[in-house]
Amino acid sequence: MKLFNSIEKRVSRLLQVKFDKSTGFYRHKRFGKWVYIRLPKHLAKESDILWVCENLFFHHYLPKGNDVVVDLGAGYGDEALYVASKSPDVTYIGVEAQPVIFECLANTFRQPGEKFIASPYAITDAESVKFVSHFSYAAVGEIPEGYIDVPTMEWADFLRRYKIDRIDLFKMNIEGAEKEILQGIDNFSFIKRFIISCHDFRANNGDGEYFRTKEFVVSTLEKNGYRIKPFNYGISFANDWIYAERADL
């Protein structure tokens, strides 16, 4: 039975995923657009993507109109295409510093239009950040030092480069680095909402105390005038997401 399920899963992937000769990547349809991925096994179930979009990422607030979204850890761009399918006029700046995944994201973002921007920078004050090929996130904290240099940019320079003077939704899923990002923001007033994946569940799973960020994230946002709306799904990774909005909204 286990072997049958494995074969069925592989066949399902092959039916959904196509090799794109022009880019050297694989691609599959999501919300009417192509999502580019590194390998067929990286195909995510549409039901899973819908669940996280509807119950986590955009549960409390779905970007609309001419909103500006900044997404740190944008991955292959599935959730960005979800937003595009609902609100095509949104400006969506997806940041993905892992080089191969960034290239896939850039191909995904060619379709919704010029308001969907893929950015390759690790947002940090550090002069150098290194990745390793098999990780999809920065080799930071207690993750072993990598060997692929990725471009870095300080927060203030990032805002200037992309001409950002307001953020309607600031999304983060960056494997523990959310603490460093919040520490680097000296002015929260132009950010209306956050949706942040904290990673205490990884610390609890033995990956290291670097990933225990929830208490810091909540206290920092509350101190800067945000109301917190937690999630209570009884699922560790889901419950570590935090939505926050300015109290004056």
VEXPABA-210561 format. One line per field, with one value per atom (N, C-alpha, C): x, y, z; atom name; residue in three letters; chain. Coordinates in steps of 0.05 Angstrom, whole numbers. Layout:
<pts>
c1 [X:...]
c2 [Y:...]
c3 [Z:...]
site [CA:...]
code [ALA:...]
unit [A:...]
</pts>
This chain:
<pts>
c1 [16:0:17:39:57:70:79:91:71:46:25:20:19:14:37:61:84:84:77:75:53:30:7:15:30:38:57:75:94:79:61:45:29:17:2:19:44:62:68:74:81:59:34:11:7:15:10:34:58:82:94:102:115:143:161:188:188:199:199:228:232:258:271:254:265:278:270:281:298:292:306:293:269:254:229:215:189:168:144:123:96:77:50:31:6:-14:-25:-27:-39:-54:-80:-97:-95:-94:-94:-67:-46:-19:1:24:45:61:66:86:110:133:158:171:179:191:217:233:259:257:240:237:208:199:171:163:182:174:168:174:168:139:125:97:81:67:50:21:6:-22:-37:-55:-70:-88:-97:-114:-98:-72:-55:-50:-45:-40:-65:-88:-113:-117:-111:-115:-98:-72:-55:-62:-70:-78:-103:-123:-149:-149:-133:-134:-111:-89:-66:-59:-47:-35:-55:-78:-97:-124:-123:-148:-160:-143:-153:-154:-137:-136:-127:-144:-137:-130:-106:-99:-118:-122:-142:-134:-147:-142:-113:-103:-75:-57:-64:-48:-20:-2:26:32:41:49:79:92:120:120:132:131:160:170:197:195:209:207:184:184:161:161:182:183:179:163:158:136:121:102:73:67:39:20:27:9:6:27:26:5:5:-14:-42:-45:-72:-81:-64:-71:-78:-61:-65:-92:-101:-126:-150:-145:-167:-165:-140:-136:-112:-116:-94:-79:-91:-78:-60:-58:-40:-11:5:35:46:59:68:98:114:143:151:158:165:195:204:233:240:259:268:298:314:343:356:342:355:356:381:384:367:365:350:320:311:282:275:294:289:285:302:299:272:263:236:215:218:199:198:221:222:207:209:193:163:156:128:117:132:123:122:132:130:101:84:57:37:35:14:18:43:47:69:74:97:94:71:67:76:82:92:122:137:166:180:199:215:241:249:273:291:318:336:351:345:362:355:376:372:372:351:348:362:386:402:423:434:456:483:482:507:518:544:556:554:552:552:532:517:500:505:508:513:492:484:465:479:464:473:451:458:440:415:417:394:376:383:366:351:326:310:309:327:327:356:360:387:401:427:443:451:432:435:430:436:431:446:432:445:446:438:441:470:483:511:517:541:549:548:537:535:560:557:579:571:545:536:530:546:541:516:498:475:476:463:464:449:459:447:440:420:412:400:407:395:367:351:322:317:331:326:333:354:361:341:330:309:284:276:253:258:283:289:290:302:305:278:258:232:211:221:203:179:184:162:158:135:129:106:94:73:73:65:61:34:16:-10:-10:7:11:40:52:80:81:86:86:115:119:146:144:160:164:194:211:240:256:244:258:274:262:275:286:291:303:283:258:238:246:260:269:288:307:327:313:294:280:266:252:237:257:280:300:311:310:321:302:277:257:256:263:263:237:221:195:174:155:133:108:107:82:71:87:77:70:73:66:39:18:-9:-13:-3:-9:15:18:38:24:35:29:56:63:90:89:106:110:132:125:145:153:175:185:192:176:179:176:159:155:181:199:225:243:242:258:248:221:210:217:222:230:260:275:303:322:311:328:345:341:357:341:351:336:335:352:351:323:308:282:259:265:244:240:221:218:191:172:144:141:152:150:161:184:197:179:169:153:128:114:89:94:115:120:129:145:154:131:113:90:71:66:48:60:86:100:98:96:95:67:46:19:2:8:-8:-25:-48:-65:-59:-56:-48:-73:-74:-95:-82:-82:-68:-85:-73:-87:-88:-110:-113:-125:-109:-118:-109:-94:-84:-62:-50:-28:-4:19:41:51:56:66:45:20:-1:-5:-4:-8:15:38:61:59:38:34:21:28:18:8:-17:-28:-30:-21:-22:-30:-47:-55:-54:-49:-47:-73:-71:-94:-113:-102:-118:-132:-130:-143:-174]
c2 [-24:0:25:25:48:53:31:34:44:35:44:74:83:111:129:118:133:136:114:115:133:132:149:178:185:212:222:205:213:217:199:202:228:234:258:283:282:305:308:285:286:296:291:300:331:341:370:388:376:392:389:411:410:422:411:422:446:468:492:496:491:491:519:539:567:576:564:572:550:525:503:494:505:498:483:473:461:481:477:496:482:494:483:505:501:522:525:551:557:583:583:606:619:602:611:620:619:628:605:608:588:594:574:576:559:572:558:546:521:507:493:487:475:446:431:403:395:374:365:359:349:342:366:390:415:424:410:417:415:437:438:433:419:413:440:443:467:470:447:448:459:452:462:492:500:529:545:535:549:550:529:529:550:552:571:600:604:630:640:622:630:629:612:609:622:629:641:668:666:690:713:708:729:725:711:705:730:747:771:795:794:817:807:811:804:830:834:859:865:891:899:926:933:959:964:987:993:989:969:962:956:959:951:928:906:882:877:873:864:836:817:789:779:776:766:735:721:692:685:696:693:666:651:624:624:606:603:622:635:655:646:622:613:632:642:660:687:696:721:718:695:691:689:679:679:708:726:754:766:760:771:762:738:728:742:754:769:799:809:838:844:845:848:875:895:921:925:905:906:907:923:922:901:881:858:855:861:859:833:813:787:785:780:778:749:739:711:710:707:709:682:660:635:636:635:642:626:600:585:590:592:597:625:644:671:671:657:656:645:624:614:635:648:669:691:699:720:712:686:676:676:668:668:696:716:743:758:746:759:761:744:741:761:766:784:813:821:849:862:887:902:909:906:912:889:866:843:842:847:851:830:816:797:809:807:819:797:798:776:781:802:811:798:792:785:812:818:844:842:854:851:873:879:897:883:856:841:846:847:851:826:803:778:758:745:723:700:676:653:632:620:599:573:551:526:516:501:494:480:462:446:459:483:498:519:524:544:570:573:597:604:627:636:618:614:599:617:621:640:625:639:627:601:580:554:536:546:531:533:511:512:533:545:566:555:572:563:571:569:574:591:598:615:643:662:690:700:713:725:755:771:800:808:827:837:867:876:904:911:934:944:953:952:958:985:1006:1033:1034:1021:1020:1005:983:968:985:1001:1019:1039:1050:1070:1057:1033:1021:1016:1007:1000:1022:1045:1069:1063:1051:1042:1064:1076:1096:1087:1064:1052:1022:1007:978:971:961:954:927:909:883:874:869:860:831:814:785:774:757:746:716:701:672:666:673:673:658:637:617:628:645:655:683:692:718:741:734:755:773:762:778:800:792:812:833:826:846:866:857:876:894:883:899:921:917:936:958:956:976:998:1022:1044:1061:1056:1071:1051:1046:1027:1041:1068:1082:1078:1072:1069:1040:1022:994:989:983:980:953:932:905:887:867:846:819:800:772:758:747:737:708:691:664:665:661:656:626:619:592:578:584:569:539:531:502:489:503:492:490:510:508:484:481:459:432:432:407:401:418:413:427:446:458:481:489:510:533:547:569:594:594:616:620:598:598:606:610:618:648:657:686:697:681:690:712:707:727:754:753:778:792:777:789:802:787:798:823:822:845:869:865:887:900:884:896:910:898:912:938:938:963:985:977:997:1002:995:1004:985:959:940:923:915:895:868:848:821:804:789:769:742:725:699:679:656:634:610:596:574:550:538:515:488:489:464:451:467:458:476:464:480:501:495:515:537:529:549:567:557:573:592:588:606:630:631:655:676:701:724:745:753:776:799:823:847:870:888:912:936:959:983:988:997:1001:1022:1040:1063:1057:1032:1025:1022]
c3 [0:0:0:16:18:-9:-23:-49:-69:-68:-86:-83:-58:-52:-63:-60:-70:-100:-114:-143:-152:-138:-145:-142:-121:-116:-138:-147:-168:-195:-201:-225:-225:-202:-199:-205:-194:-199:-229:-242:-270:-287:-279:-295:-291:-268:-263:-270:-270:-273:-301:-313:-340:-338:-354:-356:-375:-367:-383:-394:-420:-432:-431:-433:-435:-409:-386:-360:-347:-355:-342:-316:-310:-286:-294:-273:-277:-270:-281:-275:-274:-259:-257:-254:-260:-258:-230:-222:-196:-199:-193:-195:-223:-243:-271:-282:-265:-274:-270:-281:-277:-252:-236:-214:-222:-221:-228:-203:-205:-182:-191:-171:-177:-187:-173:-178:-176:-190:-187:-159:-142:-115:-98:-108:-93:-99:-115:-120:-94:-88:-64:-73:-56:-62:-62:-81:-82:-57:-47:-22:1:3:24:21:-4:-8:-1:-10:-3:27:41:70:84:77:91:82:57:48:63:64:75:106:118:147:163:148:161:148:124:112:109:98:92:105:128:143:154:167:179:160:140:121:93:73:45:31:21:7:-15:-19:-39:-52:-74:-86:-93:-85:-90:-66:-49:-26:-34:-15:-18:1:-9:7:4:27:27:39:25:33:35:59:64:66:48:46:28:4:-14:-28:-26:-37:-67:-77:-106:-116:-97:-104:-105:-94:-94:-81:-57:-43:-56:-70:-84:-107:-121:-142:-131:-107:-94:-91:-82:-79:-106:-126:-153:-165:-158:-168:-156:-132:-118:-123:-124:-125:-143:-169:-188:-187:-174:-173:-149:-132:-109:-118:-105:-108:-89:-100:-84:-88:-66:-68:-53:-68:-56:-54:-30:-25:-20:-35:-32:-38:-17:-19:-28:-25:-34:-65:-76:-105:-124:-122:-142:-139:-114:-109:-118:-114:-124:-154:-169:-198:-207:-192:-198:-192:-169:-162:-183:-193:-213:-238:-246:-269:-263:-238:-230:-231:-222:-220:-247:-269:-295:-304:-294:-305:-294:-267:-258:-267:-275:-284:-268:-276:-265:-235:-224:-196:-178:-190:-175:-180:-158:-160:-143:-155:-141:-133:-108:-97:-86:-91:-83:-58:-43:-21:6:21:50:65:78:92:119:121:145:145:169:172:167:166:161:133:131:104:87:99:84:97:80:88:69:79:62:64:42:41:34:37:26:7:-13:-35:-25:-5:2:23:32:50:33:40:26:42:61:77:85:96:102:122:118:137:160:178:200:226:248:274:278:285:291:266:243:218:209:200:193:172:174:155:126:108:80:64:38:20:-4:-6:-29:-18:-26:-18:-31:-16:-27:-22:-39:-35:-10:4:29:25:41:40:67:77:102:97:118:116:104:113:102:72:64:35:19:31:17:12:32:28:6:5:-15:-43:-45:-71:-84:-68:-79:-75:-66:-63:-46:-23:-5:16:16:37:54:48:65:59:79:76:88:72:82:95:85:98:95:118:118:127:109:114:117:136:140:146:132:139:133:152:147:168:178:194:218:233:257:255:230:225:230:235:240:264:283:306:296:280:270:253:236:220:238:258:275:290:298:311:294:267:248:240:248:240:261:253:273:271:251:249:240:257:251:241:241:237:209:189:161:154:174:170:184:168:179:192:180:189:185:203:201:201:186:189:189:213:217:227:215:225:245:270:291:289:302:298:324:344:370:366:347:342:334:320:313:337:354:379:396:397:413:400:374:360:362:377:381:361:345:324:336:361:373:383:404:416:398:378:358:347:344:332:351:376:395:394:378:373:380:387:390:412:435:456:448:435:426:405:386:365:376:394:405:422:439:456:440:419:402:388:377:362:381:404:424:433:437:446:425:400:378:368:384:379:362:363:347:365:355:368:356:374:365:363:341:337:333:353:351:336:329:316:336:335:354:339:322:306:319:340:352:335:317:300:307:314:325:306:281:262:257:256:250:274:298:322:327:314:316:297:280:264:281:276:291:271:274:259:277:267:283:266:276:261:280:268:284:298:323:340:329:312:302:276:266:241:245]
site [N:CA:C:N:CA:C:N:CA:C:N:CA:C:N:CA:C:N:CA:C:N:CA:C:N:CA:C:N:CA:C:N:CA:C:N:CA:C:N:CA:C:N:CA:C:N:CA:C:N:CA:C:N:CA:C:N:CA:C:N:CA:C:N:CA:C:N:CA:C:N:CA:C:N:CA:C:N:CA:C:N:CA:C:N:CA:C:N:CA:C:N:CA:C:N:CA:C:N:CA:C:N:CA:C:N:CA:C:N:CA:C:N:CA:C:N:CA:C:N:CA:C:N:CA:C:N:CA:C:N:CA:C:N:CA:C:N:CA:C:N:CA:C:N:CA:C:N:CA:C:N:CA:C:N:CA:C:N:CA:C:N:CA:C:N:CA:C:N:CA:C:N:CA:C:N:CA:C:N:CA:C:N:CA:C:N:CA:C:N:CA:C:N:CA:C:N:CA:C:N:CA:C:N:CA:C:N:CA:C:N:CA:C:N:CA:C:N:CA:C:N:CA:C:N:CA:C:N:CA:C:N:CA:C:N:CA:C:N:CA:C:N:CA:C:N:CA:C:N:CA:C:N:CA:C:N:CA:C:N:CA:C:N:CA:C:N:CA:C:N:CA:C:N:CA:C:N:CA:C:N:CA:C:N:CA:C:N:CA:C:N:CA:C:N:CA:C:N:CA:C:N:CA:C:N:CA:C:N:CA:C:N:CA:C:N:CA:C:N:CA:C:N:CA:C:N:CA:C:N:CA:C:N:CA:C:N:CA:C:N:CA:C:N:CA:C:N:CA:C:N:CA:C:N:CA:C:N:CA:C:N:CA:C:N:CA:C:N:CA:C:N:CA:C:N:CA:C:N:CA:C:N:CA:C:N:CA:C:N:CA:C:N:CA:C:N:CA:C:N:CA:C:N:CA:C:N:CA:C:N:CA:C:N:CA:C:N:CA:C:N:CA:C:N:CA:C:N:CA:C:N:CA:C:N:CA:C:N:CA:C:N:CA:C:N:CA:C:N:CA:C:N:CA:C:N:CA:C:N:CA:C:N:CA:C:N:CA:C:N:CA:C:N:CA:C:N:CA:C:N:CA:C:N:CA:C:N:CA:C:N:CA:C:N:CA:C:N:CA:C:N:CA:C:N:CA:C:N:CA:C:N:CA:C:N:CA:C:N:CA:C:N:CA:C:N:CA:C:N:CA:C:N:CA:C:N:CA:C:N:CA:C:N:CA:C:N:CA:C:N:CA:C:N:CA:C:N:CA:C:N:CA:C:N:CA:C:N:CA:C:N:CA:C:N:CA:C:N:CA:C:N:CA:C:N:CA:C:N:CA:C:N:CA:C:N:CA:C:N:CA:C:N:CA:C:N:CA:C:N:CA:C:N:CA:C:N:CA:C:N:CA:C:N:CA:C:N:CA:C:N:CA:C:N:CA:C:N:CA:C:N:CA:C:N:CA:C:N:CA:C:N:CA:C:N:CA:C:N:CA:C:N:CA:C:N:CA:C:N:CA:C:N:CA:C:N:CA:C:N:CA:C:N:CA:C:N:CA:C:N:CA:C:N:CA:C:N:CA:C:N:CA:C:N:CA:C:N:CA:C:N:CA:C:N:CA:C:N:CA:C:N:CA:C:N:CA:C:N:CA:C:N:CA:C:N:CA:C:N:CA:C:N:CA:C:N:CA:C:N:CA:C:N:CA:C:N:CA:C:N:CA:C:N:CA:C:N:CA:C:N:CA:C:N:CA:C:N:CA:C:N:CA:C:N:CA:C:N:CA:C:N:CA:C:N:CA:C:N:CA:C:N:CA:C:N:CA:C:N:CA:C:N:CA:C:N:CA:C:N:CA:C:N:CA:C:N:CA:C:N:CA:C:N:CA:C:N:CA:C:N:CA:C:N:CA:C:N:CA:C:N:CA:C:N:CA:C:N:CA:C:N:CA:C:N:CA:C:N:CA:C]
code [MET:MET:MET:LYS:LYS:LYS:LEU:LEU:LEU:PHE:PHE:PHE:ASN:ASN:ASN:SER:SER:SER:ILE:ILE:ILE:GLU:GLU:GLU:LYS:LYS:LYS:ARG:ARG:ARG:VAL:VAL:VAL:SER:SER:SER:ARG:ARG:ARG:LEU:LEU:LEU:LEU:LEU:LEU:GLN:GLN:GLN:VAL:VAL:VAL:LYS:LYS:LYS:PHE:PHE:PHE:ASP:ASP:ASP:LYS:LYS:LYS:SER:SER:SER:THR:THR:THR:GLY:GLY:GLY:PHE:PHE:PHE:TYR:TYR:TYR:ARG:ARG:ARG:HIS:HIS:HIS:LYS:LYS:LYS:ARG:ARG:ARG:PHE:PHE:PHE:GLY:GLY:GLY:LYS:LYS:LYS:TRP:TRP:TRP:VAL:VAL:VAL:TYR:TYR:TYR:ILE:ILE:ILE:ARG:ARG:ARG:LEU:LEU:LEU:PRO:PRO:PRO:LYS:LYS:LYS:HIS:HIS:HIS:LEU:LEU:LEU:ALA:ALA:ALA:LYS:LYS:LYS:GLU:GLU:GLU:SER:SER:SER:ASP:ASP:ASP:ILE:ILE:ILE:LEU:LEU:LEU:TRP:TRP:TRP:VAL:VAL:VAL:CYS:CYS:CYS:GLU:GLU:GLU:ASN:ASN:ASN:LEU:LEU:LEU:PHE:PHE:PHE:PHE:PHE:PHE:HIS:HIS:HIS:HIS:HIS:HIS:TYR:TYR:TYR:LEU:LEU:LEU:PRO:PRO:PRO:LYS:LYS:LYS:GLY:GLY:GLY:ASN:ASN:ASN:ASP:ASP:ASP:VAL:VAL:VAL:VAL:VAL:VAL:VAL:VAL:VAL:ASP:ASP:ASP:LEU:LEU:LEU:GLY:GLY:GLY:ALA:ALA:ALA:GLY:GLY:GLY:TYR:TYR:TYR:GLY:GLY:GLY:ASP:ASP:ASP:GLU:GLU:GLU:ALA:ALA:ALA:LEU:LEU:LEU:TYR:TYR:TYR:VAL:VAL:VAL:ALA:ALA:ALA:SER:SER:SER:LYS:LYS:LYS:SER:SER:SER:PRO:PRO:PRO:ASP:ASP:ASP:VAL:VAL:VAL:THR:THR:THR:TYR:TYR:TYR:ILE:ILE:ILE:GLY:GLY:GLY:VAL:VAL:VAL:GLU:GLU:GLU:ALA:ALA:ALA:GLN:GLN:GLN:PRO:PRO:PRO:VAL:VAL:VAL:ILE:ILE:ILE:PHE:PHE:PHE:GLU:GLU:GLU:CYS:CYS:CYS:LEU:LEU:LEU:ALA:ALA:ALA:ASN:ASN:ASN:THR:THR:THR:PHE:PHE:PHE:ARG:ARG:ARG:GLN:GLN:GLN:PRO:PRO:PRO:GLY:GLY:GLY:GLU:GLU:GLU:LYS:LYS:LYS:PHE:PHE:PHE:ILE:ILE:ILE:ALA:ALA:ALA:SER:SER:SER:PRO:PRO:PRO:TYR:TYR:TYR:ALA:ALA:ALA:ILE:ILE:ILE:THR:THR:THR:ASP:ASP:ASP:ALA:ALA:ALA:GLU:GLU:GLU:SER:SER:SER:VAL:VAL:VAL:LYS:LYS:LYS:PHE:PHE:PHE:VAL:VAL:VAL:SER:SER:SER:HIS:HIS:HIS:PHE:PHE:PHE:SER:SER:SER:TYR:TYR:TYR:ALA:ALA:ALA:ALA:ALA:ALA:VAL:VAL:VAL:GLY:GLY:GLY:GLU:GLU:GLU:ILE:ILE:ILE:PRO:PRO:PRO:GLU:GLU:GLU:GLY:GLY:GLY:TYR:TYR:TYR:ILE:ILE:ILE:ASP:ASP:ASP:VAL:VAL:VAL:PRO:PRO:PRO:THR:THR:THR:MET:MET:MET:GLU:GLU:GLU:TRP:TRP:TRP:ALA:ALA:ALA:ASP:ASP:ASP:PHE:PHE:PHE:LEU:LEU:LEU:ARG:ARG:ARG:ARG:ARG:ARG:TYR:TYR:TYR:LYS:LYS:LYS:ILE:ILE:ILE:ASP:ASP:ASP:ARG:ARG:ARG:ILE:ILE:ILE:ASP:ASP:ASP:LEU:LEU:LEU:PHE:PHE:PHE:LYS:LYS:LYS:MET:MET:MET:ASN:ASN:ASN:ILE:ILE:ILE:GLU:GLU:GLU:GLY:GLY:GLY:ALA:ALA:ALA:GLU:GLU:GLU:LYS:LYS:LYS:GLU:GLU:GLU:ILE:ILE:ILE:LEU:LEU:LEU:GLN:GLN:GLN:GLY:GLY:GLY:ILE:ILE:ILE:ASP:ASP:ASP:ASN:ASN:ASN:PHE:PHE:PHE:SER:SER:SER:PHE:PHE:PHE:ILE:ILE:ILE:LYS:LYS:LYS:ARG:ARG:ARG:PHE:PHE:PHE:ILE:ILE:ILE:ILE:ILE:ILE:SER:SER:SER:CYS:CYS:CYS:HIS:HIS:HIS:ASP:ASP:ASP:PHE:PHE:PHE:ARG:ARG:ARG:ALA:ALA:ALA:ASN:ASN:ASN:ASN:ASN:ASN:GLY:GLY:GLY:ASP:ASP:ASP:GLY:GLY:GLY:GLU:GLU:GLU:TYR:TYR:TYR:PHE:PHE:PHE:ARG:ARG:ARG:THR:THR:THR:LYS:LYS:LYS:GLU:GLU:GLU:PHE:PHE:PHE:VAL:VAL:VAL:VAL:VAL:VAL:SER:SER:SER:THR:THR:THR:LEU:LEU:LEU:GLU:GLU:GLU:LYS:LYS:LYS:ASN:ASN:ASN:GLY:GLY:GLY:TYR:TYR:TYR:ARG:ARG:ARG:ILE:ILE:ILE:LYS:LYS:LYS:PRO:PRO:PRO:PHE:PHE:PHE:ASN:ASN:ASN:TYR:TYR:TYR:GLY:GLY:GLY:ILE:ILE:ILE:SER:SER:SER:PHE:PHE:PHE:ALA:ALA:ALA:ASN:ASN:ASN:ASP:ASP:ASP:TRP:TRP:TRP:ILE:ILE:ILE:TYR:TYR:TYR:ALA:ALA:ALA:GLU:GLU:GLU:ARG:ARG:ARG:ALA:ALA:ALA:ASP:ASP:ASP:LEU:LEU:LEU]
unit [A:A:A:A:A:A:A:A:A:A:A:A:A:A:A:A:A:A:A:A:A:A:A:A:A:A:A:A:A:A:A:A:A:A:A:A:A:A:A:A:A:A:A:A:A:A:A:A:A:A:A:A:A:A:A:A:A:A:A:A:A:A:A:A:A:A:A:A:A:A:A:A:A:A:A:A:A:A:A:A:A:A:A:A:A:A:A:A:A:A:A:A:A:A:A:A:A:A:A:A:A:A:A:A:A:A:A:A:A:A:A:A:A:A:A:A:A:A:A:A:A:A:A:A:A:A:A:A:A:A:A:A:A:A:A:A:A:A:A:A:A:A:A:A:A:A:A:A:A:A:A:A:A:A:A:A:A:A:A:A:A:A:A:A:A:A:A:A:A:A:A:A:A:A:A:A:A:A:A:A:A:A:A:A:A:A:A:A:A:A:A:A:A:A:A:A:A:A:A:A:A:A:A:A:A:A:A:A:A:A:A:A:A:A:A:A:A:A:A:A:A:A:A:A:A:A:A:A:A:A:A:A:A:A:A:A:A:A:A:A:A:A:A:A:A:A:A:A:A:A:A:A:A:A:A:A:A:A:A:A:A:A:A:A:A:A:A:A:A:A:A:A:A:A:A:A:A:A:A:A:A:A:A:A:A:A:A:A:A:A:A:A:A:A:A:A:A:A:A:A:A:A:A:A:A:A:A:A:A:A:A:A:A:A:A:A:A:A:A:A:A:A:A:A:A:A:A:A:A:A:A:A:A:A:A:A:A:A:A:A:A:A:A:A:A:A:A:A:A:A:A:A:A:A:A:A:A:A:A:A:A:A:A:A:A:A:A:A:A:A:A:A:A:A:A:A:A:A:A:A:A:A:A:A:A:A:A:A:A:A:A:A:A:A:A:A:A:A:A:A:A:A:A:A:A:A:A:A:A:A:A:A:A:A:A:A:A:A:A:A:A:A:A:A:A:A:A:A:A:A:A:A:A:A:A:A:A:A:A:A:A:A:A:A:A:A:A:A:A:A:A:A:A:A:A:A:A:A:A:A:A:A:A:A:A:A:A:A:A:A:A:A:A:A:A:A:A:A:A:A:A:A:A:A:A:A:A:A:A:A:A:A:A:A:A:A:A:A:A:A:A:A:A:A:A:A:A:A:A:A:A:A:A:A:A:A:A:A:A:A:A:A:A:A:A:A:A:A:A:A:A:A:A:A:A:A:A:A:A:A:A:A:A:A:A:A:A:A:A:A:A:A:A:A:A:A:A:A:A:A:A:A:A:A:A:A:A:A:A:A:A:A:A:A:A:A:A:A:A:A:A:A:A:A:A:A:A:A:A:A:A:A:A:A:A:A:A:A:A:A:A:A:A:A:A:A:A:A:A:A:A:A:A:A:A:A:A:A:A:A:A:A:A:A:A:A:A:A:A:A:A:A:A:A:A:A:A:A:A:A:A:A:A:A:A:A:A:A:A:A:A:A:A:A:A:A:A:A:A:A:A:A:A:A:A:A:A:A:A:A:A:A:A:A:A:A:A:A:A:A:A:A:A:A:A:A:A:A:A:A:A:A:A:A:A:A:A:A:A:A:A:A:A:A:A:A:A:A:A:A:A:A:A:A:A:A:A:A:A:A:A:A:A:A:A:A:A:A:A:A:A:A:A:A:A:A:A:A:A:A:A:A:A:A:A:A:A]
</pts>
